[in-house]
Amino acid sequence: MPPAAFSYRHLHYFWVVAKEGGVARAAARLGVAVQTVSAQVRELERSLGVALLKPQGRGLALTEAGAAALRQADLIFQLGAALPDAVRDAASAPALRLVAGISDGLAKLVVHRLLRPALEAPGLRLLCHEGDFEELLAELALHRLDVVLADRPAPHHPSLRLYSHPLGATEVGWYATPALAGAARRDFPRSLAEVPVLLPTSHAAVRGALDRWFELHGVRPRIVGEFEDSALLKAFGAADMGVFPGAALVETELTARYGVQRVGVSEGVEEHFFAIATAKRVQHPLVQRLLPPMSDAALHRQ
């Protein structure tokens, strides 16, 4: 006779017997006859082809196979107990999901400002992935991201249909703690050759513009630190390591969070911001919230 089909109902009866330590107590817990419990356990043993219980004194004990079955049953029924909550959580989960790639050259305070229109959407679930600009564009092309926020437009690529949407620009200010601010303000920007200076690396598009600005003013800055991560740059600046550049767009948040003051501005230097998406993802309702009104001048197809 072929083995009986495996049944989770049979497994549940066995699990209760093992937990209760006997068939009679299991029957009482389940509210069924002792004969019903015994029959269910026998059907499980038949389907598995091994004995799970053995007589021991006046009761029953687990065989080695029974102990293995009990360990698996514990896992199965623990998951089963969690299922109602998981289903309810899924049913009430946010309906709108936005997966954003954040270029590592972009200031984190600016990111929050750029994402603010989407943050106002009810039921939002936001996932942010920070990384190298080129790597994020590759993820975007594979539709693993909905949008990439960056400080530069996507470069032209014949096989990638990416659209770069300007989100605005800001002048670049210079900031320092009170301990450094006085010296930095005197004879600014030539003072940047005397006071310690922190700069972003070339990961940030604004670095090239700042280097040209230094050259224009004949200033060789006293660079004591360079950072790929903009938040790390500001953290060291807040610890008196040096004067640092920052987006004037978020000056209120920047000065409040880091306890610094503006000491000057890089006139003629602007930091630009872009939302980059594929033709398909640009229709995402949350991506649409990030974009300014569409126009020929506002949309740059790469």
CORDAUR-V461833 format. One line per field, one symbol per residue. ss: DSSP state (a for helix, b for strand, c for the rest). phi: phi as a letter, one per 20 degrees, with the letter a starting at -180 (. if undefined). Layout:
ss=???
phi=???
This chain:
ss=cccccccaaaaaaaaaaaaaccaaaaaaaacccaaaaaaaaaaaaaaaccccbbbbccbbbbcaaaaaaaaaaaaaaaaaaaaaaaaaaaaccccbbbbbbbbccccaaaaaaaaaaaaccccbbbbbbbbcaaaaaaaaacccccbbbbcccccccccccbbbbbbbbbbbbbbbcaaaaaaaaccccaaaaccbbbbbcccccaaaaaaaaaaacccccbbbbbbccaaaaaaaaaccccbbbbbaaaaaaaaaaaccbbbbbbbbbbbbbbbbbbccaaacaaaaaaccccccccbbbc
phi=.fffffcfffffffffgffenrfffffffemcfgfffgfffffffffembedcbfbmecccffffffffffffgffeffffefgfffffffdfgedccddedffeeffffgfffeggffeffmfcdcdceafgffffffffemecebdebdbffffbfededdddfdpbbfdedcbfgfdfffffflfefffedefcdcfffgefffffffffgffemddfefdaccfefffgfffffemfrebebffgdgffffffdmdcfdrbefndcddccddbegfffeggffgffefgfbffedded
